[in-house]
Amino acid sequence: MARTTRQADGAEGEALAAAHLARAGLRVLSRNWRCRAGELDIVARDTDGTLVFVEVRRRASSAFGGAAASITPAKQLRLARAAEFYRQVMHCTAQPCRFDVVLIEAGQLEWIRDAFQPGA
């Protein structure tokens, strides 16, 4: 089945984010990991062993609040649930983890480490 322009843009944004994270020393473990709780754009391991769940948001401009505004508390909760499911399935519940965000807006990439704490 053919991809929509939006899907192709999203995939390109995730590829840019994954490459950026890898250059920074993170090891990408999975991309577009899906479960009944949702989808994780990127799952990586940082150099200190921390499991990193990365949400990638790409927007053409900052209109309507931009990429960051699209990561609502409801979206954060879905990400946290999917991450917990991942940790259980992969038997890594004891590992420390964090939630990062990669924003791509108007051609600029911004990586926000520890962008949010679930339930905070």
C-alpha positions in Angstrom: 0.0 0.0 0.0 1.3 3.5 -0.9 2.3 5.8 1.9 0.6 9.2 2.3 2.8 12.3 2.2 2.2 12.7 5.9 3.5 9.1 6.6 6.5 9.7 4.4 7.3 13.0 6.2 6.9 11.2 9.5 9.2 8.3 8.5 11.8 10.8 7.2 11.7 12.7 10.5 12.1 9.6 12.5 15.1 8.6 10.3 16.7 12.0 10.9 16.1 11.7 14.7 17.5 8.1 14.8 20.6 9.2 12.9 21.1 12.2 15.2 20.7 10.1 18.4 23.2 7.5 17.0 25.7 10.2 16.3 25.3 11.3 19.9 26.2 7.8 21.1 22.8 6.3 21.7 22.2 2.8 20.4 18.8 2.6 18.6 17.1 -0.7 19.6 13.8 -0.3 17.9 11.8 2.0 15.6 8.0 2.2 15.4 7.5 -0.4 18.1 3.8 -1.2 18.4 1.7 -2.8 21.0 -1.9 -2.6 22.2 -1.0 0.4 24.3 0.3 2.5 21.4 3.5 3.1 19.4 7.0 4.1 20.4 8.8 6.0 17.6 12.3 5.2 18.8 13.6 3.0 21.7 17.3 3.5 22.4 19.9 2.8 25.0 22.1 5.6 26.2 25.8 5.2 27.0 25.0 4.8 30.8 22.6 2.0 30.1 19.4 4.1 30.5 16.5 3.0 28.2 15.4 6.0 26.2 11.9 6.3 24.8 11.9 9.0 22.1 8.8 10.7 20.6 9.5 12.4 17.3 7.4 15.3 16.2 7.8 17.0 12.9 6.0 20.2 11.8 6.5 22.5 8.8 6.1 25.6 11.0 5.4 26.7 14.5 1.8 27.6 13.6 -0.8 26.2 16.0 1.7 25.8 18.8 4.3 23.9 16.8 5.7 20.4 17.3 6.1 20.7 21.1 2.5 21.6 21.7 1.4 18.4 20.1 2.8 16.3 23.0 -0.2 16.7 25.3 -0.6 15.1 28.7 -2.8 12.5 27.1 -0.1 11.7 24.6 2.5 11.5 27.4 0.3 9.0 29.2 -0.1 6.8 26.1 3.7 6.9 25.6 4.2 5.9 29.3 1.8 3.0 28.9 3.5 1.8 25.7 6.9 2.1 27.3 5.8 0.1 30.3 4.5 -2.6 28.0 7.8 -2.6 26.2 9.7 -2.9 29.4 7.6 -5.9 30.5 7.8 -7.7 27.1 11.6 -7.1 26.9 12.1 -8.1 30.5 13.9 -4.8 31.4 11.6 -3.3 34.1 14.5 -2.8 36.5 16.5 -0.6 34.0 16.3 3.1 34.5 14.5 4.9 31.7 13.6 8.4 30.5 11.4 10.0 27.9 13.1 12.3 25.3 11.5 14.3 22.5 13.0 15.2 19.2 11.3 18.2 17.6 11.8 18.9 13.9 10.4 22.3 12.9 11.1 24.4 9.9 14.1 22.2 9.1 15.7 22.5 12.6 16.1 19.5 14.9 15.9 19.9 18.7 16.6 17.0 21.0 15.1 17.5 24.5 16.4 14.9 27.0 14.2 13.9 29.9 11.4 16.0 28.3 8.7 14.7 30.7 8.1 12.5 33.6 5.0 10.3 33.3 2.3 11.2 35.8 4.1 14.4 36.8 
